[in-house]
Amino acid sequence: MLLQVAIDKAENIGVIGQVRGVADIIEIGTPLLKRFGIGAICTAQELCPQTPILADTKTVDGGDLEAEMVLGAGARLMTVLSSTSRATHAAVGRVAERFGAFVVVDTITEFGKPELLAADADFPGSFAYVGVHSATDARAAGERSAAHIDAVLDIRRRGFRVALAGGLGPQSLEAVLAVEPEIVIVGSAITGAEDPRGVAKWIKDRLRNPGRGWPSDTK
């Protein structure tokens, strides 16, 4: 399982350098991307030159234009909403294939629905992962469901690789390890920690060695 560290706030840009060599993927979150544009991608590359960068564009239209912008700036992955048109999926897929990049189809707009993807869901070859996660605003409003974690097994049974996100951290990691998503996305549990690198290293180690417990001095 890979560790993706999500950076959503400007004040957390410094965390990128702190998780260098630990994070498998650095995510430039949607709010950060909207604030700084492709400059945020370039900054992340400078801070972590050997780490793939994901641009969380949540593309819904203008797929070729957005893909050209973020992949041309150096992002190796980007996100496209599952609910958008097949034409947009195809447009992004063509550009991603040309850049040798990968796409995550993001099911955030299906959050709370019993079926995250239609039975006939099919995506271009460059669409490497299905993003399964709970929405930030719903969690802020008190939603405590772990349905997004539970949904991983169903999505994987359907033949898709999964990138799991949404309130993940040390307290939910046992449940995450049980369903084995290919990518585990962690944001504030790392960026908001007193020791972001230490927490990231512990999570990364747990993804490799599920039998190890949470250190008592970091509870």
NORTA-V238620 format. One record per residue. N is the residue number from 1. RES is the residue in three letters. PHI is phi in whole degrees, 0 to 359 (NA if undefined). PSI is psi in radians with two decimals (999 if undefined). NEAR is the number of other ideal C-beta (glycine too) atoms within 8 Angstrom. Layout:
BEGIN
n = (N/N)
res = (RES/RES)
phi = (PHI/PHI)
psi = (PSI/PSI)
near = (NEAR/NEAR)
END
This chain:
BEGIN
n = (1/2/3/4/5/6/7/8/9/10/11/12/13/14/15/16/17/18/19/20/21/22/23/24/25/26/27/28/29/30/31/32/33/34/35/36/37/38/39/40/41/42/43/44/45/46/47/48/49/50/51/52/53/54/55/56/57/58/59/60/61/62/63/64/65/66/67/68/69/70/71/72/73/74/75/76/77/78/79/80/81/82/83/84/85/86/87/88/89/90/91/92/93/94/95/96/97/98/99/100/101/102/103/104/105/106/107/108/109/110/111/112/113/114/115/116/117/118/119/120/121/122/123/124/125/126/127/128/129/130/131/132/133/134/135/136/137/138/139/140/141/142/143/144/145/146/147/148/149/150/151/152/153/154/155/156/157/158/159/160/161/162/163/164/165/166/167/168/169/170/171/172/173/174/175/176/177/178/179/180/181/182/183/184/185/186/187/188/189/190/191/192/193/194/195/196/197/198/199/200/201/202/203/204/205/206/207/208/209/210/211/212/213/214/215/216/217/218/219)
res = (MET/LEU/LEU/GLN/VAL/ALA/ILE/ASP/LYS/ALA/GLU/ASN/ILE/GLY/VAL/ILE/GLY/GLN/VAL/ARG/GLY/VAL/ALA/ASP/ILE/ILE/GLU/ILE/GLY/THR/PRO/LEU/LEU/LYS/ARG/PHE/GLY/ILE/GLY/ALA/ILE/CYS/THR/ALA/GLN/GLU/LEU/CYS/PRO/GLN/THR/PRO/ILE/LEU/ALA/ASP/THR/LYS/THR/VAL/ASP/GLY/GLY/ASP/LEU/GLU/ALA/GLU/MET/VAL/LEU/GLY/ALA/GLY/ALA/ARG/LEU/MET/THR/VAL/LEU/SER/SER/THR/SER/ARG/ALA/THR/HIS/ALA/ALA/VAL/GLY/ARG/VAL/ALA/GLU/ARG/PHE/GLY/ALA/PHE/VAL/VAL/VAL/ASP/THR/ILE/THR/GLU/PHE/GLY/LYS/PRO/GLU/LEU/LEU/ALA/ALA/ASP/ALA/ASP/PHE/PRO/GLY/SER/PHE/ALA/TYR/VAL/GLY/VAL/HIS/SER/ALA/THR/ASP/ALA/ARG/ALA/ALA/GLY/GLU/ARG/SER/ALA/ALA/HIS/ILE/ASP/ALA/VAL/LEU/ASP/ILE/ARG/ARG/ARG/GLY/PHE/ARG/VAL/ALA/LEU/ALA/GLY/GLY/LEU/GLY/PRO/GLN/SER/LEU/GLU/ALA/VAL/LEU/ALA/VAL/GLU/PRO/GLU/ILE/VAL/ILE/VAL/GLY/SER/ALA/ILE/THR/GLY/ALA/GLU/ASP/PRO/ARG/GLY/VAL/ALA/LYS/TRP/ILE/LYS/ASP/ARG/LEU/ARG/ASN/PRO/GLY/ARG/GLY/TRP/PRO/SER/ASP/THR/LYS)
phi = (NA/263/257/251/259/265/248/253/245/301/291/257/302/299/294/304/294/291/260/302/83/250/292/276/218/255/261/272/294/305/300/292/295/290/284/247/65/291/299/293/294/298/296/299/297/294/282/226/296/261/254/300/253/253/262/276/287/48/301/235/197/59/302/293/294/292/296/301/296/281/285/294/278/116/296/262/218/212/245/227/293/294/277/280/286/298/297/293/303/295/297/296/301/295/292/299/298/295/274/68/255/232/237/252/274/264/265/301/286/261/306/91/274/294/235/280/228/297/301/261/302/212/226/301/300/284/280/273/219/257/274/244/197/271/284/301/295/295/292/295/274/112/293/239/294/256/300/294/290/298/287/301/299/294/296/291/298/276/96/261/275/241/250/256/213/122/69/277/182/306/287/254/293/299/294/294/299/292/259/53/292/289/232/250/256/235/247/295/298/262/293/265/279/295/233/304/294/297/293/299/295/295/298/300/296/293/294/269/229/301/280/276/267/289/301/295/279/242/290)
psi = (2.39/2.59/2.11/2.17/2.12/2.20/1.91/-0.41/2.55/-0.65/-0.18/0.12/-0.61/-0.38/-0.47/-0.83/-0.56/-0.51/0.21/2.31/-0.12/-0.93/2.41/-0.50/2.40/2.18/2.17/1.81/2.82/-0.83/-0.71/-0.67/-0.67/-0.56/-0.78/-0.12/-2.65/-0.22/-0.54/-0.61/-0.79/-0.69/-0.77/-0.68/-0.68/-0.67/-0.58/1.26/-0.38/0.04/2.26/2.45/2.31/2.24/2.00/1.23/-0.45/0.84/2.35/-0.31/2.97/0.70/-0.74/-0.68/-0.81/-0.69/-0.74/-0.74/-0.95/-0.65/-0.60/-0.46/-0.12/-0.08/2.47/-0.26/2.70/2.92/2.54/2.39/2.42/-0.47/-0.09/3.11/2.73/-0.54/-0.72/-0.74/-0.79/-0.71/-0.81/-0.74/-0.70/-0.76/-0.75/-0.72/-0.69/-0.64/-0.12/0.55/3.09/2.71/2.43/2.12/2.06/2.12/0.36/-0.57/-0.17/0.09/2.27/-0.18/2.60/-0.44/2.05/-0.52/2.48/2.68/-0.53/0.31/2.29/2.45/2.77/2.79/-0.49/-0.15/1.67/-0.44/2.69/2.16/2.09/2.07/2.81/2.59/2.45/-0.80/-0.64/-0.71/-0.67/-0.48/0.03/0.02/2.14/0.27/2.52/0.42/-0.56/-0.60/-0.77/-0.51/-0.28/-0.78/-0.71/-0.77/-0.69/-0.64/-0.47/0.05/0.14/2.55/2.56/2.37/2.01/2.31/2.83/1.54/0.41/2.54/-2.91/-0.66/-0.40/0.03/-0.57/-0.75/-0.64/-0.79/-0.55/-0.50/-0.19/1.05/2.71/-0.57/2.31/2.09/2.13/2.28/-1.66/-0.44/-0.44/-0.91/-0.45/0.05/2.70/-0.56/1.39/-0.73/-0.70/-0.75/-0.74/-0.73/-0.71/-0.80/-0.78/-0.73/-0.68/-0.59/-0.47/-0.56/1.39/-0.27/-0.16/2.48/2.92/2.21/2.39/-0.49/-0.01/0.23/999)
near = (10/9/15/16/18/12/16/10/9/7/5/9/11/7/12/14/8/9/15/10/4/10/13/9/14/15/13/14/12/9/8/14/15/6/8/8/7/8/7/13/15/10/11/14/10/6/10/13/6/4/11/8/16/15/14/12/11/10/15/8/7/7/16/10/7/12/16/9/9/14/15/7/10/9/13/9/14/18/15/18/12/13/6/11/6/5/7/14/15/10/11/18/14/10/14/15/10/6/9/4/13/10/17/15/14/12/13/10/8/11/11/6/6/2/7/11/12/5/5/4/7/3/8/12/5/11/13/8/14/14/14/14/13/13/10/7/6/10/12/6/6/5/8/5/7/8/8/14/11/8/10/14/8/8/13/13/6/7/4/9/9/14/14/17/14/10/6/13/12/10/4/11/12/6/9/12/11/6/12/8/13/9/15/13/13/14/14/6/12/15/14/5/9/2/7/11/9/9/14/16/9/12/16/12/9/11/11/6/6/6/3/6/3/8/7/5/4/10/5)
END
